[in-house]
Amino acid sequence: MQKFKKVAIIIVGWVFIFLGILGIFLPFLQGILFIMIGLAILSSRSELIRRFLKSLEERYPKQYEKVKSWREKIIALFKKD
């Protein structure tokens, strides 16, 4: 069950990033929001994404706070099991 949960988190994270990329070109999707949610989800599993978010924190502290709050909400959601 733990392995299924890990794979599901990775798939959901990449789906959000894909929707974010589509949202950049389609006016009815919020591209940046979906990308930030996808990064927040993937940051719990990927060291590369964590380092990327760390560099974002240094360059864009306000946007990083949004990602951080989304990440905390997602972690709380999955820990309710």
CNS distance restraints for C-alpha pairs under 8 A (distance, minus, plus):
assign (resid   1 and name CA) (resid   5 and name CA) 6.28 0.50 0.50
assign (resid   2 and name CA) (resid   6 and name CA) 6.28 0.50 0.50
assign (resid   3 and name CA) (resid   7 and name CA) 6.27 0.50 0.50
assign (resid   4 and name CA) (resid   8 and name CA) 6.01 0.50 0.50
assign (resid   5 and name CA) (resid   9 and name CA) 6.16 0.50 0.50
assign (resid   6 and name CA) (resid  10 and name CA) 6.45 0.50 0.50
assign (resid   6 and name CA) (resid  45 and name CA) 7.95 0.50 0.50
assign (resid   7 and name CA) (resid  11 and name CA) 6.19 0.50 0.50
assign (resid   8 and name CA) (resid  12 and name CA) 6.03 0.50 0.50
assign (resid   9 and name CA) (resid  13 and name CA) 6.06 0.50 0.50
assign (resid   9 and name CA) (resid  41 and name CA) 6.83 0.50 0.50
assign (resid   9 and name CA) (resid  42 and name CA) 7.20 0.50 0.50
assign (resid  10 and name CA) (resid  14 and name CA) 6.28 0.50 0.50
assign (resid  10 and name CA) (resid  41 and name CA) 7.57 0.50 0.50
assign (resid  10 and name CA) (resid  42 and name CA) 6.12 0.50 0.50
assign (resid  10 and name CA) (resid  45 and name CA) 7.54 0.50 0.50
assign (resid  11 and name CA) (resid  15 and name CA) 6.12 0.50 0.50
assign (resid  12 and name CA) (resid  16 and name CA) 6.29 0.50 0.50
assign (resid  12 and name CA) (resid  38 and name CA) 7.45 0.50 0.50
assign (resid  12 and name CA) (resid  41 and name CA) 7.69 0.50 0.50
assign (resid  13 and name CA) (resid  17 and name CA) 6.40 0.50 0.50
assign (resid  13 and name CA) (resid  37 and name CA) 7.46 0.50 0.50
assign (resid  13 and name CA) (resid  38 and name CA) 4.29 0.50 0.50
assign (resid  13 and name CA) (resid  39 and name CA) 6.74 0.50 0.50
assign (resid  13 and name CA) (resid  40 and name CA) 7.81 0.50 0.50
assign (resid  13 and name CA) (resid  41 and name CA) 5.20 0.50 0.50
assign (resid  13 and name CA) (resid  42 and name CA) 5.36 0.50 0.50
assign (resid  14 and name CA) (resid  18 and name CA) 6.05 0.50 0.50
assign (resid  14 and name CA) (resid  38 and name CA) 6.17 0.50 0.50
assign (resid  14 and name CA) (resid  42 and name CA) 7.67 0.50 0.50
assign (resid  15 and name CA) (resid  19 and name CA) 6.13 0.50 0.50
assign (resid  15 and name CA) (resid  38 and name CA) 7.33 0.50 0.50
assign (resid  16 and name CA) (resid  20 and name CA) 6.06 0.50 0.50
assign (resid  16 and name CA) (resid  34 and name CA) 5.29 0.50 0.50
assign (resid  16 and name CA) (resid  35 and name CA) 6.13 0.50 0.50
assign (resid  16 and name CA) (resid  37 and name CA) 6.60 0.50 0.50
assign (resid  16 and name CA) (resid  38 and name CA) 4.70 0.50 0.50
assign (resid  17 and name CA) (resid  21 and name CA) 6.25 0.50 0.50
assign (resid  17 and name CA) (resid  34 and name CA) 6.04 0.50 0.50
assign (resid  17 and name CA) (resid  35 and name CA) 4.54 0.50 0.50
assign (resid  17 and name CA) (resid  36 and name CA) 7.72 0.50 0.50
assign (resid  17 and name CA) (resid  37 and name CA) 7.66 0.50 0.50
assign (resid  17 and name CA) (resid  38 and name CA) 4.96 0.50 0.50
assign (resid  17 and name CA) (resid  39 and name CA) 7.23 0.50 0.50
assign (resid  18 and name CA) (resid  22 and name CA) 6.31 0.50 0.50
assign (resid  18 and name CA) (resid  35 and name CA) 7.66 0.50 0.50
assign (resid  19 and name CA) (resid  23 and name CA) 5.92 0.50 0.50
assign (resid  19 and name CA) (resid  29 and name CA) 7.81 0.50 0.50
assign (resid  19 and name CA) (resid  31 and name CA) 6.90 0.50 0.50
assign (resid  19 and name CA) (resid  34 and name CA) 6.27 0.50 0.50
assign (resid  19 and name CA) (resid  35 and name CA) 7.47 0.50 0.50
assign (resid  20 and name CA) (resid  24 and name CA) 6.37 0.50 0.50
assign (resid  20 and name CA) (resid  29 and name CA) 7.53 0.50 0.50
assign (resid  20 and name CA) (resid  30 and name CA) 6.79 0.50 0.50
assign (resid  20 and name CA) (resid  31 and name CA) 3.86 0.50 0.50
assign (resid  20 and name CA) (resid  32 and name CA) 5.93 0.50 0.50
assign (resid  20 and name CA) (resid  33 and name CA) 6.91 0.50 0.50
assign (resid  20 and name CA) (resid  34 and name CA) 4.46 0.50 0.50
assign (resid  20 and name CA) (resid  35 and name CA) 4.66 0.50 0.50
assign (resid  21 and name CA) (resid  25 and name CA) 7.25 0.50 0.50
assign (resid  21 and name CA) (resid  31 and name CA) 5.93 0.50 0.50
assign (resid  21 and name CA) (resid  35 and name CA) 7.17 0.50 0.50
assign (resid  22 and name CA) (resid  26 and name CA) 6.10 0.50 0.50
assign (resid  22 and name CA) (resid  29 and name CA) 7.51 0.50 0.50
assign (resid  22 and name CA) (resid  31 and name CA) 6.70 0.50 0.50
assign (resid  23 and name CA) (resid  27 and name CA) 6.69 0.50 0.50
assign (resid  23 and name CA) (resid  28 and name CA) 7.12 0.50 0.50
assign (resid  23 and name CA) (resid  29 and name CA) 4.40 0.50 0.50
assign (resid  23 and name CA) (resid  30 and name CA) 5.32 0.50 0.50
assign (resid  23 and name CA) (resid  31 and name CA) 3.79 0.50 0.50
assign (resid  23 and name CA) (resid  32 and name CA) 7.54 0.50 0.50
assign (resid  23 and name CA) (resid  34 and name CA) 7.79 0.50 0.50
assign (resid  24 and name CA) (resid  29 and name CA) 7.46 0.50 0.50
assign (resid  24 and name CA) (resid  30 and name CA) 7.16 0.50 0.50
assign (resid  24 and name CA) (resid  31 and name CA) 4.64 0.50 0.50
assign (resid  24 and name CA) (resid  32 and name CA) 7.21 0.50 0.50
assign (resid  25 and name CA) (resid  31 and name CA) 7.95 0.50 0.50
assign (resid  30 and name CA) (resid  34 and name CA) 6.40 0.50 0.50
assign (resid  31 and name CA) (resid  35 and name CA) 6.24 0.50 0.50
assign (resid  32 and name CA) (resid  36 and name CA) 6.09 0.50 0.50
assign (resid  33 and name CA) (resid  37 and name CA) 6.24 0.50 0.50
assign (resid  34 and name CA) (resid  38 and name CA) 6.09 0.50 0.50
assign (resid  35 and name CA) (resid  39 and name CA) 6.13 0.50 0.50
assign (resid  36 and name CA) (resid  40 and name CA) 6.09 0.50 0.50
assign (resid  36 and name CA) (resid  67 and name CA) 5.89 0.50 0.50
assign (resid  37 and name CA) (resid  41 and name CA) 6.23 0.50 0.50
assign (resid  37 and name CA) (resid  67 and name CA) 6.86 0.50 0.50
assign (resid  37 and name CA) (resid  70 and name CA) 6.56 0.50 0.50
assign (resid  37 and name CA) (resid  71 and name CA) 7.61 0.50 0.50
assign (resid  38 and name CA) (resid  42 and name CA) 6.15 0.50 0.50
assign (resid  39 and name CA) (resid  43 and name CA) 5.85 0.50 0.50
assign (resid  39 and name CA) (resid  49 and name CA) 6.81 0.50 0.50
assign (resid  39 and name CA) (resid  53 and name CA) 7.93 0.50 0.50
assign (resid  39 and name CA) (resid  67 and name CA) 7.72 0.50 0.50
assign (resid  40 and name CA) (resid  44 and name CA) 7.28 0.50 0.50
assign (resid  40 and name CA) (resid  67 and name CA) 5.85 0.50 0.50
assign (resid  40 and name CA) (resid  68 and name CA) 7.06 0.50 0.50
assign (resid  40 and name CA) (resid  70 and name CA) 6.37 0.50 0.50
assign (resid  40 and name CA) (resid  71 and name CA) 4.72 0.50 0.50
assign (resid  40 and name CA) (resid  74 and name CA) 7.91 0.50 0.50
assign (resid  41 and name CA) (resid  45 and name CA) 7.93 0.50 0.50
assign (resid  41 and name CA) (resid  71 and name CA) 6.30 0.50 0.50
assign (resid  41 and name CA) (resid  74 and name CA) 6.88 0.50 0.50
assign (resid  42 and name CA) (resid  46 and name CA) 6.04 0.50 0.50
assign (resid  42 and name CA) (resid  49 and name CA) 6.73 0.50 0.50
assign (resid  43 and name CA) (resid  47 and name CA) 7.04 0.50 0.50
assign (resid  43 and name CA) (resid  49 and name CA) 5.20 0.50 0.50
assign (resid  43 and name CA) (resid  50 and name CA) 5.14 0.50 0.50
assign (resid  43 and name CA) (resid  53 and name CA) 7.91 0.50 0.50
assign (resid  43 and name CA) (resid  71 and name CA) 7.94 0.50 0.50
assign (resid  44 and name CA) (resid  50 and name CA) 7.79 0.50 0.50
assign (resid  46 and name CA) (resid  50 and name CA) 6.38 0.50 0.50
assign (resid  47 and name CA) (resid  51 and name CA) 6.23 0.50 0.50
assign (resid  48 and name CA) (resid  52 and name CA) 6.26 0.50 0.50
assign (resid  49 and name CA) (resid  53 and name CA) 6.12 0.50 0.50
assign (resid  50 and name CA) (resid  54 and name CA) 6.14 0.50 0.50
assign (resid  51 and name CA) (resid  55 and name CA) 6.38 0.50 0.50
assign (resid  52 and name CA) (resid  56 and name CA) 6.32 0.50 0.50
assign (resid  53 and name CA) (resid  57 and name CA) 6.09 0.50 0.50
assign (resid  53 and name CA) (resid  64 and name CA) 7.32 0.50 0.50
assign (resid  54 and name CA) (resid  58 and name CA) 6.60 0.50 0.50
assign (resid  55 and name CA) (resid  59 and name CA) 6.43 0.50 0.50
assign (resid  56 and name CA) (resid  60 and name CA) 5.51 0.50 0.50
assign (resid  56 and name CA) (resid  61 and name CA) 7.21 0.50 0.50
assign (resid  56 and name CA) (resid  64 and name CA) 6.42 0.50 0.50
assign (resid  57 and name CA) (resid  61 and name CA) 4.84 0.50 0.50
assign (resid  57 and name CA) (resid  63 and name CA) 7.71 0.50 0.50
assign (resid  57 and name CA) (resid  64 and name CA) 5.11 0.50 0.50
assign (resid  57 and name CA) (resid  65 and name CA) 7.90 0.50 0.50
assign (resid  60 and name CA) (resid  64 and name CA) 6.20 0.50 0.50
assign (resid  61 and name CA) (resid  65 and name CA) 6.31 0.50 0.50
assign (resid  62 and name CA) (resid  66 and name CA) 6.86 0.50 0.50
assign (resid  63 and name CA) (resid  67 and name CA) 6.57 0.50 0.50
assign (resid  64 and name CA) (resid  68 and name CA) 6.04 0.50 0.50
assign (resid  65 and name CA) (resid  69 and name CA) 6.16 0.50 0.50
assign (resid  66 and name CA) (resid  70 and name CA) 6.30 0.50 0.50
assign (resid  67 and name CA) (resid  71 and name CA) 6.09 0.50 0.50
assign (resid  68 and name CA) (resid  72 and name CA) 6.25 0.50 0.50
assign (resid  69 and name CA) (resid  73 and name CA) 6.31 0.50 0.50
assign (resid  70 and name CA) (resid  74 and name CA) 6.20 0.50 0.50
assign (resid  71 and name CA) (resid  75 and name CA) 6.12 0.50 0.50
assign (resid  72 and name CA) (resid  76 and name CA) 6.11 0.50 0.50
assign (resid  73 and name CA) (resid  77 and name CA) 6.15 0.50 0.50
assign (resid  74 and name CA) (resid  78 and name CA) 6.38 0.50 0.50
assign (resid  75 and name CA) (resid  79 and name CA) 6.12 0.50 0.50
assign (resid  76 and name CA) (resid  80 and name CA) 6.47 0.50 0.50
